Amino acid sequence: MMLQLSRKLSRLGRNVALKVDYGTNASSTDRKSLSTTRYFKNNTKKIQNQKIEDDVDGYNYRVQLVYVEPLPWRHFLQLRYSYQYKVNNSDRFVYDWDKELEEFAPDFDEDSSNRFENQYSNHLVNLAIRTSQKKYNYNIGVDFEPQKSVSHSLLSDAPEDQLERSVMNFSPTVNFRYKFSKRTRLQIVYRGKGKQPSVRDLQPVTDRTNPLNIRVGNPSLKPSYTNTFTLNFNSYNTKHQRNMVATALFENTINNVTNQVTYDSETGVRTTSPVNMNGNWRAMGSFSLNTPFKNRSWIFRTYSYLQYRNQNGYTTLNKEEPVKTSVQHLTGRERLRLTYRTRQMELTGLVGLIYNNSYNDVREKRTETFDYQAGTQLQLYLPWGMELYNDLTYSLRTGYGYEGYAKENFMWNCQLSKAFLKKKQLLIRFKIYDILHQDISLIRTITATAIRDTDYNALGSYFMVHAILRLNMMGR
């Protein structure tokens, strides 16, 4: 829900605006966890069956006041004040299996259950000077943003035992745009933004759903603050129908929420707890070009992407002193597409490469992977307003240690569509996915403390029928 009011106080540009936002959220989850863990070192087995009830609800509101005062030479002084307040409640009750009753116990496990409340507030004061000229415009100022987080466990803490964390952030703000021509522009943006930790990270409860990967919340977490510098260049040539976009970004986070992992070599159990840490940053650049050849039936597209990321974390072995770990991760992507168009068809050939290189300074281990793709897309414009579309993609993954379809596979989709009604407002589409039954869903995630390969269940081959009705109510 949002309310916005504004009033113009003079013809020279003096004005004031008020904006109020309000929102609520609520979710509930009931699930059962049945696990059997075998420990080969001491030849033991542990059975843990639990019923878990999670309830999350909360509300938030923001009040923002903006005042603009005109200055000489088409400049304006802008004062913006914003107050934000959030309340999140998270209840988790875990019930263990009772062998005697042969059902889940009626009383919850006090060590794994909790009722938790977090209150987050921040004040944002921005003072800026802005102008709008023929060739350029800018907004340059400074942000002051104090943040406060108050956490309270309703089951175990006394009302006065609230854990309070406060931080004060200061950041310049820059938004500069320069117009080289009507369709060629450059934009430079620098800004800071605060973020509160998630309720899951704050809640002081031990999650033993996975006995080999235990997670413990940390109510002492501070809000994080991210500084971001962005440069965007965009150019479009109408004569040659050529579009070019270049982007550069640098981002650094203060009090970033990262993980501290404790590993027990006797049991193989990993215990993870979130902590605040500095030194997490990333730099990214991308470039895209879309241009036809002299023969306008041929179109060439390219997209290049390069990112370097530094991630920090802590690893503890057998309850020893935490060891700081850093992972330097380089990602490069390249996609090339060549399209040939006629009135009857559109044929596209494409190739792509994703390169990942990561290095862990504690283990002194480097991983390097390559994802190759090659494929074709064919769209035929048939009589009676029908269209037939096919896309076939070959994927090859090296450096992962995968085998079978996880290493290389073909993905083939096909669809047939037809438009109906006088102005073709109704579109009926029949599409078959994964005709060759080779779809896989493997995702690799690299963090400061682990490399994880996650295998998700894929739907396999299936079809869908779409009915799309387009309505245009404008001008009526």
GIBELSUL-V409477 format. One record per pair of residues at least 24 apart in sequence whose ideal C-beta (glycine too) atoms are under 10 Angstrom apart, sorted by the first residue. I is the first residue (numbers start at 1). GAP is how many residues later the second one is. Records with the same first field share a line. If there is no record, write none. Layout:
# GIBELSUL-V409477
I->GAP, GAP
This chain:
# GIBELSUL-V409477
1->60
2->60
3->60
4->60
6->60
8->60
9->58, 59, 60, 61
10->59, 60
11->59
12->57, 58, 59, 64
13->55, 56, 57, 58, 61, 62, 63
14->53, 54, 55, 56, 62, 63
15->51, 52, 53, 54, 55, 61
16->49, 50, 51, 52, 53, 63
17->47, 48, 49, 50, 51, 63
18->45, 46, 47, 48
19->43, 44, 45, 46, 47, 63
20->41, 42, 43, 44, 45
21->39, 40, 41, 42, 43, 63
22->37, 38, 39, 40, 41
23->35, 36, 37, 38, 39, 63
24->33, 34, 35, 36, 37, 63
25->31, 32, 33, 34, 35, 61, 63
26->29, 30, 31, 32, 33, 63
27->27, 28, 29, 30, 31, 63
28->25, 26, 27, 28, 29, 63
29->24, 25, 26, 27, 63
30->24, 25, 63
31->178
32->63, 65, 72
33->61, 174, 175, 176, 177, 178
34->63
35->173, 174, 175, 176, 177
36->175
37->173, 174, 175, 230, 231, 232
39->173, 227, 228, 229, 230
40->228
41->224, 225, 226, 227
42->224, 225
44->223
46->165, 221
47->50, 52, 164
48->48, 49, 160, 161, 162, 163
49->46, 47, 48, 49, 50, 55
50->44, 45, 46, 47, 54, 55, 59, 62, 158, 159
51->42, 43, 44, 45, 46, 52, 53, 54, 57
52->40, 41, 42, 43, 56, 57, 60, 61, 155, 157
53->38, 39, 40, 41, 42, 55, 60
54->36, 37, 38, 39, 40, 146
55->34, 35, 36, 37, 38, 60
56->32, 33, 34, 35, 36, 60, 143, 144, 147
57->30, 31, 32, 33, 34
58->28, 29, 30, 31, 32, 59, 60, 61, 62, 141
59->26, 27, 28, 29, 30
60->24, 25, 26, 27, 28, 60
61->24, 25, 26
62->24, 60, 62
64->60
66->60
68->60, 62
71->58, 59, 60
73->58, 60
74->56, 57, 58, 59, 63
75->54, 55, 56, 57, 58, 63
76->52, 53, 54, 55, 56, 63
77->50, 51, 52, 53, 64
78->48, 49, 50, 51, 52, 61, 63
79->46, 47, 48, 49, 62
80->44, 45, 46, 47, 48, 61, 63
81->42, 43, 44, 45, 46
82->40, 41, 42, 43, 44, 61, 63
83->38, 39, 40, 41, 42
84->36, 37, 38, 39, 40, 61, 63, 110, 112
85->34, 35, 36, 37, 63
86->32, 33, 34, 35, 36, 63, 110
87->30, 31, 32, 33, 34, 63
88->28, 29, 30, 31, 32, 63, 108, 110, 111, 114, 115
89->26, 27, 28, 29, 30, 65, 110
90->24, 25, 26, 27, 28, 108, 109, 110, 112, 113, 115, 127
91->24, 25, 26, 63, 64, 112
92->24, 108, 111, 113, 115, 125
93->62
94->111, 112, 113, 114, 115
108->47
109->97, 99
110->45, 46
111->94, 95, 97
112->93, 94, 95, 96, 97
113->42, 43, 92, 93
114->39, 40, 41, 42, 89, 90, 91, 92, 103
115->37, 38, 39, 40, 41, 88, 90
116->35, 36, 37, 38, 39, 40, 41, 83, 84, 86, 87, 88, 89, 101, 103
117->33, 34, 35, 36, 37, 40, 45, 82, 85, 86
118->31, 32, 33, 34, 45, 78, 79, 80, 81, 83, 84, 85, 101, 103
119->29, 30, 31, 32, 33, 43, 45, 77
120->27, 28, 29, 30, 31, 45, 74, 75, 76, 77, 82, 103
121->25, 26, 27, 28, 29, 45, 75
122->24, 25, 26, 27, 45, 47, 72, 73, 74, 101
123->24, 25, 45
124->45, 68, 69, 70
126->45, 47, 65
127->46
128->44, 45, 46, 47
130->45
132->45
133->45, 46
134->45
135->42, 43, 44, 45, 46
136->40, 41, 42, 43, 44, 49, 50
137->38, 39, 40, 41, 42
138->36, 37, 38, 39, 40, 50
139->34, 35, 36, 37, 38, 50
140->32, 33, 34, 35, 36, 50
141->30, 31, 32, 33, 34
142->28, 29, 30, 31, 50
143->26, 27, 28, 29, 30, 48, 49, 50, 51
144->24, 25, 26, 27
145->24, 25, 26, 47, 48, 49, 78, 80
146->24, 48, 77
147->47, 48, 49, 75, 76, 77, 78, 108
148->48, 75
149->47, 48, 53, 70, 71, 72, 73, 74
150->69
151->46, 48, 51, 52, 53, 66, 67, 68, 69, 70
152->67
153->50, 51, 52, 64, 66
155->49, 50
156->48, 49
157->47, 62
162->57
163->39, 41, 56, 57, 58
165->31, 32, 37, 54, 55, 56, 57, 58, 90, 111
166->56, 57
167->27, 55, 56, 57, 58, 87, 88, 109
168->57
169->24, 25, 54, 55, 56, 57, 58, 85, 86
170->55
171->54, 55, 56, 57, 83
172->55
174->55
175->55
176->55
177->55
178->55
180->53, 55
181->54, 55, 56
182->54, 56
183->51, 52, 53, 54, 55, 60
184->49, 50, 51, 52, 53, 60
185->47, 48, 49, 50, 51
186->45, 46, 47, 48, 49, 60
187->43, 44, 45, 46, 47, 60
188->41, 42, 43, 44, 45, 60
189->39, 40, 41, 42, 43, 60
190->37, 38, 39, 40, 41, 60
191->35, 36, 37, 38, 39
192->33, 34, 35, 36, 60, 62
193->31, 32, 33, 34, 35, 60
194->29, 30, 31, 32, 60, 61
195->28, 29, 30, 31, 58, 60, 61, 62
196->25, 26, 27, 28, 61
197->24, 25, 26, 27, 58, 60, 77, 79
198->59, 76
200->74
201->56, 58, 72, 73, 74
202->55, 72
206->65, 67
207->65
208->61, 63
210->59, 60
211->56, 57, 58
212->52, 55, 56, 57, 58
213->48, 55, 56, 57, 58, 59, 237
214->48, 50, 55, 56, 57, 58, 59
215->44, 55, 56, 57, 58, 59
216->44, 46, 55, 56, 57, 58
217->56, 57
218->39, 42, 55, 56, 57, 58
220->54, 55, 56
221->34, 36, 52, 53, 54, 55
222->32, 33, 35, 53, 54
223->31, 32, 34, 53
224->29, 30, 31, 32, 33, 34, 52, 53, 54, 56
225->27, 28, 29, 30, 31
226->25, 26, 27, 28, 29, 30, 54, 55
227->24, 25, 26, 27, 54
228->24, 25, 54
229->54
230->54
231->54
232->54
233->54
234->54
235->54
236->54
237->54
240->51, 52, 53, 54, 56
241->49, 50, 51, 55, 58
242->47, 48, 49, 50, 58
243->45, 46, 47, 48, 58
244->43, 44, 45, 46, 47
245->41, 42, 43, 44, 45, 58
246->39, 40, 41, 42, 43, 58
247->37, 38, 39, 40, 41, 58
248->35, 36, 37, 38, 39, 58
249->33, 34, 35, 36, 37, 58
250->31, 32, 33, 34, 35
251->29, 30, 31, 32, 33, 58
252->26, 27, 28, 29, 30, 31, 58
253->24, 25, 26, 27, 28, 29
254->24, 25, 26
255->25
256->24, 25, 55, 56, 57
258->53, 54, 55, 56, 67, 189, 190, 191
259->54, 55, 56, 66, 188, 189, 190, 191
260->53, 54, 55, 56, 62, 63, 64, 65, 188, 189
261->52, 53, 54, 55, 56, 61, 64, 186, 187, 188, 189
262->52, 53, 54, 55, 56, 57, 58, 60
263->52, 53, 54, 55, 56, 186
264->52, 53, 54, 55
265->52, 53
266->52
270->45, 179, 180
271->45, 48
272->41, 177, 178
273->41, 43
275->38, 39, 47
277->34, 35, 36, 37, 47, 171
278->34
279->31, 32, 33, 45, 47, 169
280->29, 30, 31, 32, 33, 46, 168
281->27, 28, 29, 30, 31
282->25, 26, 27, 28, 29, 47, 49
283->24, 25, 26, 27
284->24, 25, 47
286->47
288->47
290->47, 49
292->47, 49
293->45, 47
295->45
296->45
297->42, 43, 44, 45, 49
298->40, 41, 42, 43
299->38, 39, 40, 41, 42, 47, 49
300->36, 37, 38, 39
301->34, 35, 36, 37, 38, 47, 49
302->32, 33, 34, 35, 36
303->30, 31, 32, 33, 34, 49
304->28, 29, 30, 31, 32
305->26, 27, 28, 29, 30, 49
306->24, 25, 26, 27, 28, 49
307->24, 25, 26
308->24, 49
309->49, 137
310->138
311->47, 49, 135, 136, 137, 138
312->49, 136, 137
313->47, 49, 134, 135, 136, 137
314->134, 135
315->45, 47, 48, 133, 134, 135
323->39
324->37, 38, 124
325->35, 36, 37, 38, 122, 123, 124, 125
326->33, 34, 35, 36, 122
327->31, 32, 33, 34, 35, 36, 38, 40, 119, 120, 121, 122, 123, 124
328->29, 30, 31, 32, 33, 38
329->27, 28, 29, 30, 31, 38, 117, 118, 119
330->25, 26, 27, 28, 29, 38
331->24, 25, 26, 27, 115
332->24, 25
333->38
335->38
336->38
337->38, 40
339->38, 40
341->38
342->39
343->38
344->35, 36, 37, 38
345->33, 34, 35, 36, 37, 43
346->31, 32, 33, 34, 35, 41, 43
347->29, 30, 31, 32, 33
348->27, 28, 29, 30, 31, 43
349->25, 26, 27, 28
350->24, 25, 26, 27, 41, 43
351->24, 43
352->41, 43
354->43
355->44
356->43, 44, 88, 90
357->42
358->86, 88, 89, 93
360->86, 88, 89, 90, 91
361->87
362->86, 87
365->86
367->32, 33, 77, 79, 84
368->30, 31
369->28, 29, 30, 31, 32, 33, 75, 77
370->26, 27, 28, 29, 30
371->24, 25, 26, 27, 28, 29, 73
372->24, 25, 26, 36
373->24, 38
375->35, 36, 37
377->36
378->36
379->36
380->36
382->34, 35, 36
384->34, 35
385->32, 33, 34, 35, 39, 42
386->30, 31, 32, 33, 42
387->28, 29, 30, 31, 32, 40, 42
388->26, 27, 28, 29
389->24, 25, 26, 27, 28, 40, 42
390->24, 25, 45
391->24
392->43, 44
395->43, 45
397->43, 45, 47
399->45
400->42, 44, 53
401->52
402->38, 40, 42, 51, 53
404->34, 36
405->31, 32, 33, 34, 35, 37, 53
406->34, 35, 36, 47, 49
407->33, 35
408->30
409->25, 27, 28, 29, 30, 31
410->24, 25, 26, 27, 28, 29
411->24, 25, 27, 28, 29
412->24, 25, 26, 27, 49
413->26, 48
414->49
415->48, 49, 51
417->49, 51
419->49, 51
420->47, 49
421->48, 49
423->47, 49
424->46
425->43, 44, 45, 46, 47
426->41, 42, 43, 44
427->39, 40, 41, 42, 43
428->37, 38, 39, 40
429->35, 36, 37, 38, 39
430->33, 34, 35, 36
431->31, 32, 33, 34, 35
432->29, 30, 31, 32
433->25, 26, 27, 28, 29, 30, 31
434->24, 25, 26, 27, 28, 29
435->26, 28
436->25
437->24
